[in-house]
Amino acid sequence: MDDDTLRHIAKKDLHTLVFFIESMLTSILESGQSLETEVYKYSEMIELELAFKCLQMPILEKKFIGHSILANKINQTKTKDTESS
């Protein structure tokens, strides 16, 4: 996705894109726990790459979206760590 395309995408659409990719990967690879873990890794990487791309944009709104994605990932990680302890 190039910078010009990303300029015109709304936050809601970005979240929807990640959700659909995650759903698609899950349905394709839905045969075991290890594959589920792989799907999770891919969807996490897509979200982090998207956040990085947004943070590099010159548009402040996109930077906020990138920051929001990263903040959500940090909170999810903290929650996971707390639940596993």
Secondary structure, DSSP 4 states (H G I P E B T S, - for coil): --HHHHHT--HHHHHHHHHHHHHHHHHHSTT-HHHHHHHHHHHHHHHHHHHHHHHHSSSHHHHHHHHHHHHHHHHHHHHHHHHH-
